[in-house]
Amino acid sequence: MGDAVWVLGANMTKFGRYPGMDSIDLASQAALAALADGGVTIHDMGVMAAGTLNEVASGPGQRLQKQIGQTGIPVYNVANACATGATALRTVYLTIKAGEADMGLAVGWEKMGKMGLLGAGGKGDRDRKVYEPSGRYGSVMQVEGILGTGLMPGVFAQAGMEYAYEHGGVGFEQFAKVAEKNHEHSTLNPLAQYQKAFTLDQVMGAEMMSYPNTVLMCCPTGDGAAAAVLVSEEKLKTLSDEQRRRAVRVSASVLTSDPWTERDQVQPDVNTLTREAADKAYEISGVDPQDLDLVELHDCFATAELVHYDNLRLCAPGEAGRFIDERGPWRDGTIPVNVSGGLISKGHPLGATGIANVYEVTTHLRGEAGDRQVPDAKVGLTHVIGLGSACGIHVLEKATI
Amino acid sequence: MAKQIPIVDYLVIGDGEPHLEAWESVDSGALYLDRRNADAKSGGTEFRRRRLESTGTVRSFTIVHRGVPGVPVPYVSALVDLDGGGVVKSNLTGCDPTPEAVSLGMKVKMTTFVAGTDDDGTEAVAFAFEPA
């Protein structure tokens, strides 16, 4: 671990809706706070990565620099679906690993407002309607809702139902229990977009979006930013006792894309690339899944969280239903999952998510998580997945240096 | 009879029974419903057309209650494992859009319907699956 990379500073804005702030305001707030948290300034940074999905073509990193400091360092503007934040973090990580910088700043953000359902895409109405085949499928019209659904609540519902088909022991109730848990967890997190508990009956009785996902089982759209300062181990050794005490080691940083499967050609398969990323992360870090004190995983929908219990090896193969039934992923369970409230309740401003989860785990490993602190947390894992697909996993450990 | 056109080019109409056709990689046998530059499995660049079976098994489904404007809800979206190979996504019709009426592993068969008519009177023919 001599050339390990460490988290020196981290911060996130509260997730929610900020009509009075622009996206760079949010990014600046998180970035400046992360720098302050690490006891450093923008002038100490040798590299910066800016992760934001919907604004990536607008030079977001450079726009952020104009607010927090133009020092001439390389800026990477990063987009990788919902794995955008994790990819930005990993870009800084790789630069430090390569020896090109000893310290860097990763910032992820998104301003979505009330964006509504994501994933429809396709052909819009034209003035005069004449059917002409176009595109790689030779389609003549918008096929959403005619040839099945590509809307996110439905895509992830189908991912969950596929797990139910293959493994059994999983149904509407198990999926709903995931949302019951995450909403309950969020009541202890002042940075969560929503902090309201719901009973299982309330979750199951809420408006149905795409069976089995009710509205309380879907993440909201929203605004927010998160940032992290990474530092090389060599550099960290020269910093103050306080900085070294609070630093958290990045024991693995992994990014995968989806390998070929037949079914993946029709609808993204969120399982294969998560399994590959997890296995690689455990191998690199030497951490066993059962050693994890907390996990922040990509619960964009309740059906997604459940399949990732299995993909991340948090439960025995095929036992994700039993894992939630036995309360394994609750904050007092065997492996607490999404004690932040998860995407379902904490929120999911796309580009921010893959750094916000690193902030969450870092805060627990430092023992600074307040009411939601997982006692004596020493090792945690963060996971995000972006459809298309990209999976980012980071293993973080409390360690002395 | 109005002129008809398939909603996507992997649906074949006007050549006997309507059916689905995929691009099959000569190298690996991998099937693609869309045009590919190379086989994402093997890297091979040779493809041939292959007729797919019109029967299969529901491997997953969802019941969409909030969809895009203009599409009536609720409806069932399903992933279907086709007999003889291939996976396709489509709506599931011919049964109530309720969890009680649809089941994982249920046997289904393909059907077609008119999904719309353009300003020239041409009908777009789509496919769905229904209980076999």
Interface residues (C-beta under 8 A of the other chain):
Chain A: L117 A120 R128 K129 V130 Y131 P133 R136 Y137 G138 S139 V140 M141 Q142 V143 E144 G145 I146 L147 G148 T149 L151 P153 G154 A157 Q158 A159 M161 E162 A164 Y165 F172 E207 M208 M209 S210 Y211 P212 N213 W260 E262 R263 Q265 V266 Q267
Chain B: I5 P6 I7 V8 D9 Y10 A30 L31 Y32 L33 D34 R35 R36 A40 K41 R59 S60 F61 T62 I63 V64 H65 R66 G67 V68 V71 V73 P74 Y75 S77 A78 L79 G85 G86 V87 V88 K89 S90 N91 P99 L104 G105 A115 G116 D118 D119 D120 T122 A124 A126 F127
